[in-house]
Each structure stands twice: as structure tokens, then as C-alpha cells.
Amino acid sequence: MDTEKSNKDWSDLEIQAAVDAYLGMLKREQSGQPINKAYENRVLREGALATRTKGSVEFRMQNISTVLEGIDRDRIEGYKPAQNVGANVVRSILKALDAAQDNPTPEDYTPTADEITLEQRASKLEQKPLNKEPKGILQPKQTSAAAKSYVRDPEVRAWVRQHANGNCEGCGLKAPFEKDGRPFLEVHHVKHLAQNGSDRISNAVALCPNCHRRCHHSSDRDLFSLSLYERLGRLIKEE
């Protein structure tokens, strides 16, 4: 008997878990990183897909490849499309693919030194309530690239901007404009990372571009930076 047919219908949560895992693997494959399908299969069966068999999960991944090909999207090379995927399964996978556009994945919480990737991840996290303060990074590591940068936590950036609620934490005014429908504020480390400052909410503020430049270039930058500690109780001076 076909393993897939012998199992009860998959719930929306199960299909969403499979789709999220699939898209995470696809993203890594496209960036040149190796993926371990057997490991990913086992992780799913130890969590959200605990009632499913190894073969059932493998077949569901092939279903996802079928749907992706059907809408002209890239698929994982190692998951060949399955044949004769039911209409209900197709609809469920399409729904999960749409939801995955907005739902953060574990990879979205991963620190990075790449500014574009950091902003993409922070922007995605910012769309969801961040009620728990992120741990952040006590000592951000500097990369060895030609243009030096630091590994930073996207959740810290998202939390600080979300907590600012559209207002500059330096001058108190509303963000001067919006970007992608959200107030534009820049996250500044009061003690600079180059000075061994941490990437934590206790050392990060959301500033309008004007106040951000003031922290770096104005003649009163030191006094202005000190005033931030008085304005914001969460900030902690770092030695």
C-alpha cells in the first residue's frame, strides 16, 4: 500500500512545517550551501511531523516540488516532482507557500554581517509582534572581508525599531518618511561595535537619519550620545 495513502490527511500546520523546511533548504541550496535531506527529514519527524514516516515526509517534499514547478518557481534539485498530486494537496501547499512569504523561519533569526541580508531579515521579523526581548550578541565578531563589518542579530534590529513605534528615540519626532509602508528609522549602537560595543537592545537605539548622523559627525556627538542614556531606561553604559 502507498505510504502516503495509508496515512490520514495532513493538517494545515503539518503542510506549513514541510513547506517552511523545504523553502529553507531551497534557499541554502541556491546560496551554494550543502543541504542534508535525511537530517531535515529527521528533524521534522522529531517535531511538527512526529506522526509521519520518513517516506511520507519525503513524498510530501516531492509534492512541494510539483507545485513549485507548476507555478514556475525554482525547486530543490534532489526532490523530483511527484506524479498525480491531488487537487486538495495542491491547494494546501499553495496556501502554505503564500503564508511562508510572511512567516519568519529559523534562518530569519540568524545573525549576519551582510547589511542587505540583515535588513531583509529584520524587516520580516518586524512585521510580527516581538514581545520577548532578544538576547543579542555581547561581542559581535568582525568579518575578514575587505570592507570590515560585524555579525549582527536581525531580531535586535527588529525589536528596537518596533519598540520605537515610528518615533525617533533621539529627538522624539516621527520618522521623516516611510519605506515599504513602515516608518524609516536607523538602528544605531550607542557604543560603536568598532569600540567593542554589544549588539544588544541595551546598546541600540532607533534614530531618524538626522539624529543618526548627529551621533557620528556633529560637534556635540558625545553629549548627544550621553543624552540617549537619560532618555531610554533600557540603555546600559558599557565599559
Rosetta silent file (secondary structure, phi, psi, omega in degrees, C-alpha in Angstrom):
SEQUENCE: MDTEKSNKDWSDLEIQAAVDAYLGMLKREQSGQPINKAYENRVLREGALATRTKGSVEFRMQNISTVLEGIDRDRIEGYKPAQNVGANVVRSILKALDAAQDNPTPEDYTPTADEITLEQRASKLEQKPLNKEPKGILQPKQTSAAAKSYVRDPEVRAWVRQHANGNCEGCGLKAPFEKDGRPFLEVHHVKHLAQNGSDRISNAVALCPNCHRRCHHSSDRDLFSLSLYERLGRLIKEE
SCORE:     score description
SCORE:     0.000 S_00000001
   1 L     0.000  141.294  177.973    0.000    0.000    0.000 S_00000001
   2 L   -61.996  126.981 -178.440    1.262    3.547   -0.766 S_00000001
   3 H   -55.573  -42.486 -177.096    2.656    5.026    2.434 S_00000001
   4 H   -64.937  -40.786 -178.474    1.106    8.408    1.699 S_00000001
   5 H   -72.008  -25.156 -178.147   -2.343    6.974    1.088 S_00000001
   6 H   -78.101  -16.153  178.789   -2.169    4.877    4.240 S_00000001
   7 L   -88.806  154.335  174.644   -1.719    7.972    6.405 S_00000001
   8 L   -68.704  163.350 -179.347   -4.525   10.275    7.438 S_00000001
   9 L   -58.340  145.260  179.333   -4.789   13.639    5.713 S_00000001
  10 L   -77.470  142.368  176.848   -2.150   16.164    6.649 S_00000001
  11 L   -79.518  165.146  177.314   -3.221   19.161    8.701 S_00000001
  12 H   -60.470  -36.673 -179.931   -2.503   22.726    7.582 S_00000001
  13 H   -65.992  -38.393  179.184    0.122   23.004   10.328 S_00000001
  14 H   -66.912  -44.612  179.547    1.907   19.888    9.089 S_00000001
  15 H   -65.346  -37.961  178.112    1.960   21.091    5.499 S_00000001
  16 H   -63.004  -40.757  178.823    3.167   24.531    6.627 S_00000001
  17 H   -62.672  -42.173  179.348    6.021   22.915    8.551 S_00000001
  18 H   -65.569  -43.868  179.902    7.024   20.884    5.489 S_00000001
  19 H   -63.854  -43.947  179.555    6.858   23.924    3.199 S_00000001
  20 H   -60.813  -42.943  179.240    8.879   26.075    5.610 S_00000001
  21 H   -65.669  -41.448  179.630   11.563   23.384    5.855 S_00000001
  22 H   -60.582  -48.812 -177.301   11.584   22.928    2.079 S_00000001
  23 H   -66.036  -32.598  175.782   11.989   26.659    1.399 S_00000001
  24 H   -64.661  -42.662  177.438   14.776   26.873    3.968 S_00000001
  25 H   -65.868  -41.102 -179.630   16.664   24.092    2.193 S_00000001
  26 H   -61.249  -41.964 -179.786   15.995   25.666   -1.198 S_00000001
  27 H   -63.224  -41.949  179.060   17.414   28.988   -0.033 S_00000001
  28 H   -67.259  -40.723  178.787   20.569   27.319    1.251 S_00000001
  29 H   -61.640  -41.646 -178.708   20.956   25.297   -1.955 S_00000001
  30 H   -69.377  -23.811  178.170   20.624   28.452   -4.061 S_00000001
  31 L   -91.236    5.238  176.182   23.300   30.194   -1.995 S_00000001
  32 L    89.249    7.357 -179.924   25.720   27.317   -2.598 S_00000001
  33 L   -88.723  146.352  178.341   25.396   25.738    0.845 S_00000001
  34 L   -72.216  148.608  174.833   25.082   21.954    1.216 S_00000001
  35 L  -124.306  146.551 -179.712   21.777   20.513    2.400 S_00000001
  36 L  -116.217   98.222 -175.462   21.219   17.204    4.163 S_00000001
  37 H   -63.037  -38.492 -178.905   17.778   15.889    3.244 S_00000001
  38 H   -64.551  -40.650  179.143   17.956   12.947    5.637 S_00000001
  39 H   -65.317  -46.145 -179.903   18.792   15.249    8.544 S_00000001
  40 H   -61.911  -38.759  178.025   15.990   17.684    7.667 S_00000001
  41 H   -61.348  -45.153 -178.798   13.566   14.772    7.367 S_00000001
  42 H   -65.630  -41.340  179.576   14.548   13.510   10.812 S_00000001
  43 H   -60.850  -42.682  178.178   14.251   16.959   12.400 S_00000001
  44 H   -62.245  -40.910 -178.068   10.725   17.334   11.043 S_00000001
  45 H   -75.622  -12.974  174.332    9.748   13.888   12.373 S_00000001
  46 L   -91.714   -5.607 -178.085   11.130   14.795   15.780 S_00000001
  47 L  -128.743 -108.806 -173.045    8.961   17.896   15.857 S_00000001
  48 L   -63.381  -26.768 -176.977    5.967   19.081   13.849 S_00000001
  49 L  -111.615   40.659 -175.477    5.705   15.842   11.813 S_00000001
  50 L   -62.335  -24.740 -177.956    6.172   13.399   14.687 S_00000001
  51 L   -92.485    1.686 -177.028    3.305   11.174   13.482 S_00000001
  52 L  -101.434  153.414  178.431    4.657   10.870    9.934 S_00000001
  53 L   -87.663  165.351  177.797    7.017    8.308    8.473 S_00000001
  54 H   -58.145  -44.235 -179.397   10.296    9.043    6.712 S_00000001
  55 H   -66.653  -35.797  179.689    8.770    8.019    3.379 S_00000001
  56 H   -65.698  -41.903  178.773    5.688   10.137    3.945 S_00000001
  57 H   -66.491  -41.676  178.686    7.783   13.250    4.585 S_00000001
  58 H   -60.349  -42.925 -179.309    9.930   12.519    1.541 S_00000001
  59 H   -66.014  -36.976  179.031    6.830   12.172   -0.619 S_00000001
  60 H   -65.242  -36.471  177.309    5.415   15.441    0.702 S_00000001
  61 H   -64.023  -37.165  176.575    8.628   17.208   -0.306 S_00000001
  62 H   -66.833  -35.765  174.829    8.187   15.806   -3.821 S_00000001
  63 H   -59.023  -43.619 -179.039    4.618   17.163   -3.774 S_00000001
  64 H   -63.759  -39.146  175.949    6.006   20.605   -2.979 S_00000001
  65 H   -60.327  -40.902  179.501    8.421   20.323   -5.925 S_00000001
  66 H   -60.340  -47.292 -178.534    5.463   19.514   -8.177 S_00000001
  67 H   -65.366  -41.925  179.976    3.542   22.591   -7.049 S_00000001
  68 H   -62.610  -42.978  177.160    6.575   24.869   -7.374 S_00000001
  69 H   -62.915  -35.867 -178.330    7.217   23.690  -10.926 S_00000001
  70 H   -67.333  -22.704  178.331    3.568   24.263  -11.709 S_00000001
  71 L  -111.072   20.895  175.318    3.842   27.937  -10.777 S_00000001
  72 L    58.559   42.204  174.354    7.239   28.373  -12.484 S_00000001
  73 L  -114.912  156.013 -179.179    9.251   28.647   -9.294 S_00000001
  74 L   -64.653  151.492  176.161   12.591   27.030   -8.502 S_00000001
  75 L  -130.391  168.839  175.698   12.656   23.708   -6.686 S_00000001
  76 L   -74.084  130.491 -176.789   15.245   21.629   -4.845 S_00000001
  77 L   -59.439  -36.280 -174.949   17.187   19.521   -7.322 S_00000001
  78 L   -79.009   -5.413  177.543   17.167   16.481   -5.049 S_00000001
  79 L  -112.738   94.469  179.989   13.371   16.357   -4.728 S_00000001
  80 L   -70.278  141.144 -178.590   11.954   15.239   -8.055 S_00000001
  81 L   -57.872  138.729  176.633    8.314   16.226   -8.627 S_00000001
  82 L   -81.445  158.959  178.803    5.760   13.582   -7.698 S_00000001
  83 L   -96.732  150.808  172.748    3.122   12.457  -10.151 S_00000001
  84 L    54.917   54.404  176.642   -0.642   12.847   -9.757 S_00000001
  85 L   -78.286  128.907 -177.880   -0.731   15.225   -6.801 S_00000001
  86 L   -62.025  151.413 -177.655   -4.315   15.654   -5.584 S_00000001
  87 H   -62.033  -38.055  179.913   -6.092   18.965   -6.030 S_00000001
  88 H   -66.020  -37.859  178.250   -6.651   19.367   -2.272 S_00000001
  89 H   -66.603  -41.860  178.495   -2.959   18.824   -1.589 S_00000001
  90 H   -59.458  -45.584  179.938   -2.044   21.365   -4.255 S_00000001
  91 H   -62.677  -41.184 -179.603   -4.354   23.946   -2.693 S_00000001
  92 H   -65.153  -40.244  179.979   -2.943   23.302    0.773 S_00000001
  93 H   -69.262  -40.520  177.637    0.645   23.658   -0.445 S_00000001
  94 H   -61.520  -40.658  177.925   -0.152   26.862   -2.352 S_00000001
  95 H   -62.594  -42.224 -179.875   -1.737   28.281    0.791 S_00000001
  96 H   -67.922  -35.494  177.750    1.355   27.346    2.812 S_00000001
  97 H   -65.131  -39.640  177.669    3.644   28.901    0.189 S_00000001
  98 H   -64.601  -42.738 -179.299    1.713   32.169    0.419 S_00000001
  99 H   -66.197  -33.567 -177.880    1.938   32.125    4.216 S_00000001
 100 H   -66.762  -18.944  178.408    5.660   31.385    4.076 S_00000001
 101 L   -63.158  -31.603 -174.864    6.231   34.703    2.336 S_00000001
 102 L  -107.127  -27.328 -175.273    5.480   36.470    5.619 S_00000001
 103 L   -76.264  128.075  177.113    6.223   33.942    8.345 S_00000001
 104 L   -63.678  143.231  174.573    9.741   34.141    9.818 S_00000001
 105 L  -107.213  165.756  177.125   11.809   30.969    9.529 S_00000001
 106 H   -52.916  -32.857 -179.777   14.630   29.926   11.885 S_00000001
 107 H   -65.821  -28.583 -179.525   17.046   31.322    9.297 S_00000001
 108 H   -68.112  -18.158  179.166   15.475   34.774    9.664 S_00000001
 109 H   -93.526   -1.971 -175.226   16.704   34.874   13.272 S_00000001
 110 L   -79.005  127.023  177.293   20.287   34.021   12.298 S_00000001
 111 L   -60.308  150.575  179.937   22.869   36.818   12.820 S_00000001
 112 E  -150.960  155.934  176.821   24.704   38.009    9.726 S_00000001
 113 L   -97.809   -8.397 -178.799   27.368   40.528    8.730 S_00000001
 114 L   -83.722  119.762 -174.060   25.764   41.238    5.360 S_00000001
 115 H   -61.847  -41.381 -178.765   23.796   44.501    5.576 S_00000001
 116 H   -64.594  -46.671  178.661   21.291   43.594    2.851 S_00000001
 117 H   -64.092  -41.050  178.821   20.538   40.205    4.387 S_00000001
 118 H   -59.562  -45.213 -178.453   20.371   41.730    7.865 S_00000001
 119 H   -67.642  -38.867  178.387   17.838   44.335    6.751 S_00000001
 120 H   -62.210  -44.531 -178.971   15.725   41.744    4.913 S_00000001
 121 H   -68.234  -43.413 -179.879   15.586   39.527    7.985 S_00000001
 122 H   -63.426  -41.392 -179.992   14.929   42.398   10.392 S_00000001
 123 H   -63.130  -38.509  179.211   12.152   43.770    8.181 S_00000001
 124 H   -69.207  -42.231  179.429   10.468   40.372    8.066 S_00000001
 125 H   -66.632  -32.965 -176.163   10.725   39.892   11.839 S_00000001
 126 H   -65.743  -19.667 -178.496    9.440   43.417   12.433 S_00000001
 127 L   -78.295   -9.888  179.688    6.091   42.507   10.876 S_00000001
 128 L  -113.030  150.787  177.536    5.361   40.132   13.770 S_00000001
 129 L   -61.252  130.640  178.227    4.921   41.019   17.473 S_00000001
 130 L  -114.353   80.516 -174.756    8.254   40.719   19.282 S_00000001
 131 L   -79.102  -25.037 -179.380    7.122   40.518   22.887 S_00000001
 132 L   -97.009  130.542  179.952   10.260   38.812   24.163 S_00000001
 133 L   -66.189  129.318  179.426   13.449   40.840   24.329 S_00000001
 134 L   -70.320  150.141 -178.890   16.091   39.303   22.050 S_00000001
 135 L   -70.017  -38.291  179.872   19.336   38.128   23.632 S_00000001
 136 L    74.296 -164.717 -176.538   21.517   39.823   21.033 S_00000001
 137 E  -127.603  119.131 -177.542   25.291   39.467   20.753 S_00000001
 138 L   -66.956  -44.540 -179.015   27.591   40.535   23.589 S_00000001
 139 L  -130.296   85.557 -179.805   30.732   40.661   21.451 S_00000001
 140 L   -57.933  135.357 -178.603   29.912   40.862   17.719 S_00000001
 141 L   -88.628  139.653  179.193   32.626   39.284   15.597 S_00000001
 142 E   -85.648  138.826  178.539   34.235   41.225   12.789 S_00000001
 143 L   -79.834  166.472 -178.683   34.351   39.590    9.385 S_00000001
 144 L  -100.220   14.403  179.682   37.550   39.226    7.400 S_00000001
 145 L   -68.549  165.042 -178.761   36.123   40.759    4.223 S_00000001
 146 L   -58.540  -45.548  175.581   37.869   43.684    2.547 S_00000001
 147 L   -93.818  108.941 -173.446   35.187   46.056    3.831 S_00000001
 148 L   -64.564  135.875  175.311   35.019   45.296    7.550 S_00000001
 149 L  -147.002  171.709 -175.418   31.599   44.617    9.022 S_00000001
 150 E  -122.116  145.459  175.126   30.173   42.930   12.101 S_00000001
 151 L   -70.893  126.744 -177.940   27.834   40.000   12.608 S_00000001
 152 E  -130.662  158.717 -175.264   24.569   41.398   13.990 S_00000001
 153 L   -93.414  117.336 -179.382   21.290   39.990   15.235 S_00000001
 154 H   -63.044  -28.650 -179.268   18.279   40.781   12.977 S_00000001
 155 H   -69.505  -33.265  177.095   15.889   40.311   15.910 S_00000001
 156 H   -64.144  -46.405  179.435   17.645   43.094   17.852 S_00000001
 157 H   -60.817  -44.708 -178.534   17.214   45.492   14.910 S_00000001
 158 H   -64.931  -44.322 -177.665   13.568   44.490   14.505 S_00000001
 159 H   -63.281  -44.673 -177.459   12.792   44.759   18.237 S_00000001
 160 H   -62.882  -44.783  179.617   14.389   48.200   18.624 S_00000001
 161 H   -67.462  -40.513 -179.688   12.509   49.660   15.644 S_00000001
 162 H   -64.938  -40.463 -179.015    9.261   48.025   16.687 S_00000001
 163 H   -67.011  -30.261  179.768    9.656   49.321   20.246 S_00000001
 164 H   -69.505  -21.864  175.141   10.263   52.868   18.942 S_00000001
 165 L    57.496   38.943  174.843    6.767   52.766   17.422 S_00000001
 166 L    85.288    1.066 -179.395    7.649   55.043   14.498 S_00000001
 167 E  -114.022  139.702  177.290    9.305   57.763   16.592 S_00000001
 168 L   -64.675  130.564  179.898   12.989   58.688   16.693 S_00000001
 169 L   -83.013    1.660  176.236   14.427   57.785   20.087 S_00000001
 170 L   -96.037  -53.883 -177.925   16.856   60.689   19.783 S_00000001
 171 L  -103.236  -13.315  178.538   14.666   63.701   19.056 S_00000001
 172 L    84.168   -2.446 -178.781   11.271   62.154   19.762 S_00000001
 173 L   -85.208  160.954  176.979    9.845   63.161   16.389 S_00000001
 174 E   -64.849  152.578  176.481    8.071   60.865   13.960 S_00000001
 175 L   -54.439  139.738 -173.707   10.177   59.133   11.327 S_00000001
 176 L   -67.349  -20.215  179.194   10.662   61.584    8.412 S_00000001
 177 L  -162.435  174.920  178.112    9.275   59.174    5.812 S_00000001
 178 E  -111.995  152.688  174.086    8.161   55.595    5.234 S_00000001
 179 E  -133.328  124.727 -177.930    9.840   52.748    3.397 S_00000001
 180 L    54.789   35.904  175.460    7.809   49.721    2.291 S_00000001
 181 L    81.862    3.853  179.690    4.908   51.050    4.351 S_00000001
 182 E  -123.196  148.726  178.962    6.868   51.314    7.619 S_00000001
 183 E   -56.913  135.600 -178.385    8.462   54.327    9.352 S_00000001
 184 L   -89.094  110.818  175.276   12.100   54.671    8.335 S_00000001
 185 L  -133.195  143.752 -179.756   14.402   54.587   11.363 S_00000001
 186 E  -103.867  139.533 -179.414   18.033   53.513   11.532 S_00000001
 187 E   -91.336  123.405 -176.280   19.387   51.379   14.358 S_00000001
 188 E  -115.917  138.281  175.154   22.471   52.887   15.995 S_00000001
 189 E   -92.344  116.206 -174.413   24.817   51.286   18.544 S_00000001
 190 L   -58.981  -48.906  167.471   25.475   53.899   21.221 S_00000001
 191 L   -93.518  114.666 -172.064   28.837   52.344   21.990 S_00000001
 192 L   -58.062  147.905  177.256   30.057   51.587   18.492 S_00000001
 193 H   -60.087  -34.184  178.808   30.749   47.994   17.524 S_00000001
 194 H   -66.955  -16.211  176.928   34.237   49.099   16.489 S_00000001
 195 H  -102.008   21.011 -179.616   34.731   50.145   20.119 S_00000001
 196 L    70.113   26.971  173.774   33.723   46.665   21.300 S_00000001
 197 L   -72.064  156.868 -179.079   30.110   47.675   21.874 S_00000001
 198 L   -87.636  162.336  172.063   27.494   44.915   22.047 S_00000001
 199 E  -104.693   70.577 -179.093   24.695   44.195   19.610 S_00000001
 200 L  -131.629  160.943 -179.186   22.004   44.167   22.278 S_00000001
 201 H   -65.329  -18.832  178.099   18.893   46.230   22.905 S_00000001
 202 H   -78.282   -2.966  179.646   20.725   47.760   25.886 S_00000001
 203 H  -133.583   13.358 -175.134   23.160   49.367   23.418 S_00000001
 204 E  -129.301  139.902  179.721   20.914   50.023   20.404 S_00000001
 205 E  -134.107  154.515  176.433   18.506   52.841   19.558 S_00000001
 206 E   -98.412  119.013 -174.815   16.202   53.661   16.645 S_00000001
 207 E  -125.922  149.969  169.874   17.065   57.066   15.184 S_00000001
 208 L   -69.503  158.526 -178.538   15.943   59.234   12.320 S_00000001
 209 H   -54.218  -35.289 -178.636   18.701   59.727    9.710 S_00000001
 210 H   -65.681  -48.406  179.179   19.419   63.218   11.059 S_00000001
 211 H   -67.006  -33.253  178.454   19.977   62.069   14.652 S_00000001
 212 H   -63.924  -44.157  178.227   21.969   59.087   13.446 S_00000001
 213 H   -65.982  -34.160  178.706   24.371   61.359   11.583 S_00000001
 214 H   -60.760  -38.786  179.359   24.498   63.604   14.647 S_00000001
 215 H   -63.633  -27.442 -175.786   25.780   60.678   16.714 S_00000001
 216 H   -99.830  -33.304 -166.644   28.650   60.183   14.278 S_00000001
 217 H  -123.257  -15.131 -173.983   29.560   63.588   12.889 S_00000001
 218 L   -76.725  160.429  178.267   28.277   66.524   14.958 S_00000001
 219 L   -69.108  -20.437  179.186   30.437   68.618   17.267 S_00000001
 220 L  -107.919   24.804 -174.723   28.161   67.644   20.172 S_00000001
 221 H   -58.549  -36.349 -178.730   28.008   63.945   19.316 S_00000001
 222 H   -68.847  -44.065  178.618   29.390   62.837   22.704 S_00000001
 223 H   -65.303  -40.555 -179.924   26.899   64.917   24.683 S_00000001
 224 H   -64.350  -40.896  178.920   24.056   63.823   22.414 S_00000001
 225 H   -63.609  -40.054  177.897   25.013   60.180   22.858 S_00000001
 226 H   -63.078  -35.107 -179.042   25.068   60.624   26.636 S_00000001
 227 H   -65.601  -24.308  179.756   21.580   62.129   26.499 S_00000001
 228 H   -65.059  -35.056  178.252   20.281   58.903   24.981 S_00000001
 229 H   -64.528  -32.971  179.575   21.025   57.069   28.233 S_00000001
 230 H   -75.070  -33.178 -178.392   18.856   59.595   30.073 S_00000001
 231 H   -75.463  -34.786 -170.403   16.014   59.283   27.569 S_00000001
 232 L  -120.850  112.718 -177.334   15.929   55.489   27.416 S_00000001
 233 L   -65.861  -21.879 -177.643   15.919   53.386   30.547 S_00000001
 234 L   -75.899  -18.572 -176.769   16.853   50.172   28.714 S_00000001
 235 L   -73.514  139.603  179.835   20.275   51.523   27.708 S_00000001
 236 L  -126.820  127.075  178.196   23.264   50.424   29.771 S_00000001
 237 L   -68.094  130.574 -179.430   26.644   52.112   29.550 S_00000001
 238 L  -105.835  136.122 -179.846   29.269   49.604   28.527 S_00000001
 239 L   -78.584    0.000    0.000   32.863   49.864   29.691 S_00000001
